Amino acid sequence: MLAYSGGLDTTVIIPWLKENGGFETIAVCVDVGQEADWEAITKRALNTGAAVPAEVPAQASQVF
């Protein structure tokens, strides 16, 4: 499981983990209410080899 931001560093590590460790990666993004293009982030994770992209809603209205 990888805390995935969709940025360069976490995007590059997905294929590296697969190639060097044989790991399937679950790319987890936590939505705390920030503006983000979740569809683009999900596509990026899948295109770089993530087995499962997951968006976890964690806005205050859903947590409390």
C-alpha positions as a Markdown table, in Angstrom:
| # | Residue | x | y | z |
|---|---|---|---|---|
| 1 | Met | 0.0 | 0.0 | 0.0 |
| 2 | Leu | 1.4 | 3.4 | -1.1 |
| 3 | Ala | 0.2 | 6.8 | 0.1 |
| 4 | Tyr | -0.2 | 8.2 | -3.4 |
| 5 | Ser | -0.4 | 11.9 | -4.1 |
| 6 | Gly | -0.3 | 11.7 | -7.8 |
| 7 | Gly | 2.9 | 13.7 | -7.9 |
| 8 | Leu | 6.2 | 12.7 | -9.6 |
| 9 | Asp | 7.8 | 11.0 | -6.6 |
| 10 | Thr | 4.9 | 8.7 | -5.8 |
| 11 | Thr | 4.2 | 8.1 | -9.5 |
| 12 | Val | 7.7 | 7.0 | -10.2 |
| 13 | Ile | 7.9 | 4.6 | -7.3 |
| 14 | Ile | 5.0 | 2.5 | -8.5 |
| 15 | Pro | 6.8 | 0.8 | -11.4 |
| 16 | Trp | 10.0 | 0.7 | -9.4 |
| 17 | Leu | 8.3 | -1.3 | -6.7 |
| 18 | Lys | 6.9 | -3.7 | -9.3 |
| 19 | Glu | 10.2 | -4.1 | -11.2 |
| 20 | Asn | 12.5 | -4.3 | -8.2 |
| 21 | Gly | 10.4 | -5.9 | -5.6 |
| 22 | Gly | 7.7 | -7.7 | -7.5 |
| 23 | Phe | 5.1 | -5.8 | -5.4 |
| 24 | Glu | 1.6 | -5.0 | -6.6 |
| 25 | Thr | 0.8 | -1.6 | -5.4 |
| 26 | Ile | -2.4 | -0.2 | -3.9 |
| 27 | Ala | -2.2 | 3.5 | -4.5 |
| 28 | Val | -4.2 | 5.2 | -1.8 |
| 29 | Cys | -5.2 | 8.9 | -2.0 |
| 30 | Val | -6.9 | 10.5 | 0.9 |
| 31 | Asp | -9.4 | 13.2 | 0.0 |
| 32 | Val | -9.4 | 15.7 | 2.9 |
| 33 | Gly | -11.3 | 18.3 | 0.9 |
| 34 | Gln | -8.5 | 19.6 | -1.3 |
| 35 | Glu | -9.3 | 20.4 | -4.9 |
| 36 | Ala | -7.8 | 17.6 | -7.0 |
| 37 | Asp | -8.5 | 16.0 | -10.4 |
| 38 | Trp | -9.3 | 12.5 | -8.9 |
| 39 | Glu | -10.0 | 11.0 | -12.3 |
| 40 | Ala | -6.6 | 12.1 | -13.6 |
| 41 | Ile | -4.8 | 10.9 | -10.5 |
| 42 | Thr | -6.6 | 7.5 | -10.8 |
| 43 | Lys | -5.6 | 7.2 | -14.4 |
| 44 | Arg | -2.0 | 8.1 | -13.6 |
| 45 | Ala | -1.8 | 5.5 | -10.9 |
| 46 | Leu | -3.2 | 2.8 | -13.3 |
| 47 | Asn | -1.0 | 3.8 | -16.2 |
| 48 | Thr | 2.1 | 3.5 | -14.1 |
| 49 | Gly | 1.2 | 0.0 | -12.9 |
| 50 | Ala | -0.8 | 0.3 | -9.7 |
| 51 | Ala | -2.9 | -2.8 | -9.2 |
| 52 | Val | -5.7 | -0.8 | -7.4 |
| 53 | Pro | -6.1 | 3.0 | -7.1 |
| 54 | Ala | -8.2 | 4.0 | -4.1 |
| 55 | Glu | -9.6 | 7.3 | -3.1 |
| 56 | Val | -10.5 | 7.5 | 0.6 |
| 57 | Pro | -12.9 | 10.3 | 1.5 |
| 58 | Ala | -11.9 | 11.9 | 4.8 |
| 59 | Gln | -13.5 | 15.3 | 4.8 |
| 60 | Ala | -14.5 | 16.5 | 8.3 |
| 61 | Ser | -18.2 | 16.0 | 7.5 |
| 62 | Gln | -17.6 | 12.3 | 6.8 |
| 63 | Val | -15.2 | 11.7 | 9.7 |
| 64 | Phe | -17.1 | 13.2 | 12.6 |
